[in-house]
Amino acid sequence: MSYSRRNVARMLTVEDLAQRFSVSRATAYRMAHELPMVRVGRCLRISEEALEEALRENDGELFTSSRQEEDRDERC
């Protein structure tokens, strides 16, 4: 995926993911690693478009590991 100026304006940080999904930063980092991302120095940026596409393709699920169940149990 190439990024135009318009797409760059729609890049999310790990903190944005954590807030959007009400999860910890650690969980947001795991989520980010399952999405197409861009590193800016040591920082990760996730395209909002790629996030929306991943959610559509996976019926709203981002995790593919059993770690997801552990995270759900902690929040409930």
LINZIKA-V357719 format. One record per residue. N is the residue number from 1. RES is the residue in three letters. PSI is psi in whole degrees, -180 to 180 (NA if undefined). D_CENTER is the distance of its C-alpha to the mean C-alpha in Angstrom with 2 decimals. Layout:
# LINZIKA-V357719
n=N res=RES psi=PSI d_center=D_CENTER
n=N res=RES psi=PSI d_center=D_CENTER
This chain:
# LINZIKA-V357719
n=1 res=MET psi=131 d_center=15.86
n=2 res=SER psi=155 d_center=17.74
n=3 res=TYR psi=120 d_center=16.81
n=4 res=SER psi=175 d_center=19.50
n=5 res=ARG psi=-38 d_center=20.09
n=6 res=ARG psi=-42 d_center=18.98
n=7 res=ASN psi=-38 d_center=15.53
n=8 res=VAL psi=-36 d_center=15.23
n=9 res=ALA psi=-19 d_center=15.97
n=10 res=ARG psi=31 d_center=12.87
n=11 res=MET psi=138 d_center=10.45
n=12 res=LEU psi=148 d_center=8.02
n=13 res=THR psi=170 d_center=8.37
n=14 res=VAL psi=-38 d_center=6.92
n=15 res=GLU psi=-38 d_center=9.59
n=16 res=ASP psi=-44 d_center=8.57
n=17 res=LEU psi=-45 d_center=5.44
n=18 res=ALA psi=-44 d_center=8.23
n=19 res=GLN psi=-44 d_center=10.72
n=20 res=ARG psi=-38 d_center=9.39
n=21 res=PHE psi=4 d_center=9.04
n=22 res=SER psi=52 d_center=11.88
n=23 res=VAL psi=169 d_center=10.80
n=24 res=SER psi=166 d_center=11.89
n=25 res=ARG psi=-38 d_center=10.54
n=26 res=ALA psi=-44 d_center=11.21
n=27 res=THR psi=-40 d_center=9.17
n=28 res=ALA psi=-37 d_center=6.08
n=29 res=TYR psi=-41 d_center=7.24
n=30 res=ARG psi=-40 d_center=7.77
n=31 res=MET psi=-44 d_center=4.51
n=32 res=ALA psi=-36 d_center=3.82
n=33 res=HIS psi=-9 d_center=7.30
n=34 res=GLU psi=2 d_center=7.19
n=35 res=LEU psi=158 d_center=6.02
n=36 res=PRO psi=130 d_center=8.63
n=37 res=MET psi=165 d_center=8.49
n=38 res=VAL psi=135 d_center=11.50
n=39 res=ARG psi=132 d_center=13.22
n=40 res=VAL psi=97 d_center=15.49
n=41 res=GLY psi=-122 d_center=17.85
n=42 res=ARG psi=-2 d_center=16.10
n=43 res=CYS psi=147 d_center=13.12
n=44 res=LEU psi=143 d_center=9.74
n=45 res=ARG psi=136 d_center=8.80
n=46 res=ILE psi=132 d_center=6.32
n=47 res=SER psi=130 d_center=8.57
n=48 res=GLU psi=-36 d_center=8.56
n=49 res=GLU psi=-43 d_center=10.82
n=50 res=ALA psi=-38 d_center=8.85
n=51 res=LEU psi=-49 d_center=6.19
n=52 res=GLU psi=-41 d_center=9.56
n=53 res=GLU psi=-43 d_center=11.24
n=54 res=ALA psi=-40 d_center=9.21
n=55 res=LEU psi=-42 d_center=9.82
n=56 res=ARG psi=-45 d_center=13.37
n=57 res=GLU psi=-27 d_center=14.07
n=58 res=ASN psi=26 d_center=13.16
n=59 res=ASP psi=42 d_center=14.83
n=60 res=GLY psi=4 d_center=11.95
n=61 res=GLU psi=137 d_center=10.87
n=62 res=LEU psi=-32 d_center=7.76
n=63 res=PHE psi=146 d_center=9.76
n=64 res=THR psi=-2 d_center=12.87
n=65 res=SER psi=168 d_center=14.50
n=66 res=SER psi=-11 d_center=16.94
n=67 res=ARG psi=-28 d_center=14.95
n=68 res=GLN psi=-43 d_center=13.36
n=69 res=GLU psi=-41 d_center=16.95
n=70 res=GLU psi=-44 d_center=17.60
n=71 res=ASP psi=-40 d_center=14.82
n=72 res=ARG psi=-43 d_center=16.18
n=73 res=ASP psi=-37 d_center=19.64
n=74 res=GLU psi=-35 d_center=19.03
n=75 res=ARG psi=-27 d_center=17.97
n=76 res=CYS psi=NA d_center=20.75
